[in-house]
Amino acid sequence: MKVVLMGTPDFVVPIFDKIATHHDVMAVFTRAPKPVGRKHIITKSPVQAWAESHGFPVYHKLSEYNFRPDMVFVAAYGAILHDNVLNSAPCINLHPSLLPLYRGASPIRSAIKNGDDESGVCLMQMTDELDAGDILMCRHFNIDIDDTNESVEQKVSKIGTDMIIEYMNAPEKFVPKPQSGKIIYTAKTAVYDEIIDWKKSPLEIHNMVRAYGCGRTKINGIDVKILKTKMKGDKLEILTIQPAGRRPMDWKSFVNGLHGAEIKYGE
């Protein structure tokens, strides 16, 4: 089967790699390189790096699409497809939530931040409306209390790989079904989403830290990022912290550096 692949982040790479071992990849569409980190180093997306390592043609603009594949497969691409793509072949999207819950840009982070203990992966037909296509299949999985965005992405990658191979081996077996139920839209995450509100409950803060990978705050006047937490009963325990301009350290080392001063959160 001739396929076009569209995606961007790390967790998509194992899925695309599996597809490429069974099918002919005509082209790969992914996000254009962008500045990353404090030094703003121009960095290719993980999908672009993977595609180039296999010699697949890489494109960044949907206006460049001019293909007639047997199937277009999309996973975390980050753009709405238009008629030049949708009319070229069946377009199938792997979406990391139980649609119609968490349509949009941040379904995994939203599920974790909201404290959901279950999520899923849906394989769906694509339309020109955001994440609104008919569902071909869904698979459920548990979100554990200490799961992070990264660990859930790994679950999605493993489950999604099995799903897409199953579908591509026999697409005629799957009957599309319209989405039904409550619709929740999610937005792209921003730096202000990571700011800790200490008025929230310990569990809400824990969920925020594991969803975004950090929580930004001040402790005793020091700008810090809290990188890892856990719940100890109904209390929040900070495990790893990174003061501004320094490397990550464990909480005990940070507290020792305060020389016995009373700890003041958010100040």
Residue pairs with C-beta under 8 A, 6 or more apart in sequence:
1 22
1 23
1 24
1 70
1 71
1 168
2 23
2 24
2 26
2 69
2 70
2 71
3 19
3 23
3 24
3 25
3 26
3 69
3 70
3 71
3 72
3 73
4 25
4 26
4 27
4 28
4 29
4 65
4 67
4 69
4 71
4 72
4 73
4 89
5 16
5 19
5 20
5 25
5 27
5 28
5 29
5 47
5 51
5 56
5 72
5 73
5 74
6 28
6 29
6 30
6 72
6 73
6 74
6 75
6 77
6 81
7 15
7 16
7 30
7 47
7 74
7 75
7 76
7 77
8 30
8 31
8 45
8 46
8 47
8 76
8 77
8 78
9 45
9 46
9 47
9 76
9 153
10 46
10 153
11 76
11 153
11 154
11 156
11 157
12 46
12 47
12 75
12 76
12 157
13 46
13 47
13 50
14 157
14 158
14 161
15 75
15 94
15 157
15 160
15 161
15 164
16 25
16 28
16 47
16 50
16 51
16 73
16 75
17 50
18 161
18 164
18 165
19 25
19 73
19 164
19 165
19 168
20 54
20 56
22 165
22 168
23 168
25 51
25 54
25 56
26 57
26 67
26 69
27 56
27 57
27 58
27 59
27 65
27 67
28 47
28 48
28 51
28 56
28 57
28 58
28 59
29 58
29 59
29 60
29 62
29 65
29 77
30 45
30 47
30 48
30 51
30 58
30 59
30 60
30 77
31 45
31 47
31 48
31 60
31 77
31 78
32 60
33 42
33 43
33 44
33 45
33 48
34 42
34 43
35 41
35 42
35 43
36 42
36 43
37 43
44 52
48 58
51 57
51 58
52 58
59 65
62 79
62 81
62 82
62 84
62 85
63 84
65 84
65 85
65 88
66 84
67 88
67 89
68 88
68 89
69 88
69 89
70 89
70 90
71 89
71 90
71 91
71 92
71 168
71 171
72 81
72 85
72 88
72 89
72 90
72 91
72 92
72 126
73 92
73 93
73 94
73 164
74 81
74 91
74 92
74 93
74 94
74 126
75 93
75 94
75 160
76 96
78 105
80 128
80 130
81 91
81 126
81 128
82 128
83 128
85 91
86 126
86 127
86 128
90 125
90 171
91 125
91 126
92 123
92 124
92 125
92 126
92 136
92 164
92 167
93 123
93 124
93 125
93 126
93 131
93 133
94 121
94 122
94 123
94 160
94 163
94 164
95 103
95 107
95 121
95 122
95 123
95 124
95 131
96 107
96 108
96 119
96 121
96 152
96 153
96 156
96 160
97 103
97 107
97 108
97 110
97 111
97 119
97 120
97 121
97 122
98 118
98 119
98 120
98 122
98 138
98 140
99 122
99 124
99 131
99 135
99 138
99 179
100 131
100 132
100 179
100 180
100 181
100 182
100 183
100 184
101 107
101 111
101 181
101 182
101 183
101 184
102 110
102 111
102 119
102 184
102 186
103 130
103 131
103 132
103 183
103 184
103 185
103 186
104 130
104 131
104 185
104 186
104 187
105 186
105 187
105 188
105 189
106 186
106 187
106 188
106 189
107 119
107 186
108 119
108 149
108 152
108 153
108 156
109 149
109 186
109 189
109 211
109 212
110 184
110 186
110 211
111 119
111 143
111 152
112 143
112 147
112 148
112 149
112 152
112 207
112 210
112 211
113 207
113 208
113 211
113 212
114 207
115 203
115 204
115 207
116 143
117 142
117 143
117 144
117 145
118 140
118 141
118 142
118 143
119 140
119 141
119 143
119 152
120 138
120 139
120 140
120 141
121 138
121 139
121 141
121 156
121 159
121 160
121 163
122 135
122 136
122 137
122 138
123 135
123 136
123 137
123 138
123 163
123 164
123 167
123 174
124 131
124 133
124 134
124 135
124 136
125 133
125 134
125 136
125 176
126 133
127 133
130 185
132 179
133 176
133 179
134 176
134 177
134 178
134 179
135 176
135 177
135 178
135 179
136 167
136 174
136 175
136 176
137 163
137 166
137 167
137 174
139 159
139 162
139 163
141 155
141 159
143 152
145 231
146 210
146 230
147 155
147 210
148 210
148 211
148 213
149 210
149 211
149 212
149 213
150 213
167 174
189 212
191 216
193 212
194 208
194 212
194 214
194 215
194 216
194 225
195 215
195 216
195 217
196 205
196 208
196 209
196 215
196 216
196 217
196 226
196 266
197 205
198 205
198 217
198 265
198 266
200 208
202 231
202 234
202 235
202 236
203 231
203 234
203 236
205 215
205 229
205 236
206 229
206 230
206 231
206 236
208 215
209 215
209 226
209 227
209 228
209 229
210 229
213 227
214 225
214 226
214 227
214 242
215 225
215 226
215 229
216 223
216 224
216 225
216 226
217 224
217 226
217 265
217 266
218 224
218 265
218 266
218 267
219 241
219 254
219 263
219 264
219 265
219 266
219 267
220 258
220 261
220 263
220 264
220 267
221 264
221 267
222 243
222 244
223 243
223 244
224 241
224 242
224 243
224 244
224 254
225 241
225 242
226 238
226 240
226 241
227 239
227 240
227 241
227 242
227 248
228 238
228 239
228 240
229 236
229 237
229 238
229 239
230 236
230 237
230 239
231 237
237 251
238 251
239 250
239 251
240 248
240 249
240 250
240 251
241 248
241 249
241 250
241 251
241 254
242 248
242 249
243 249
243 254
255 263
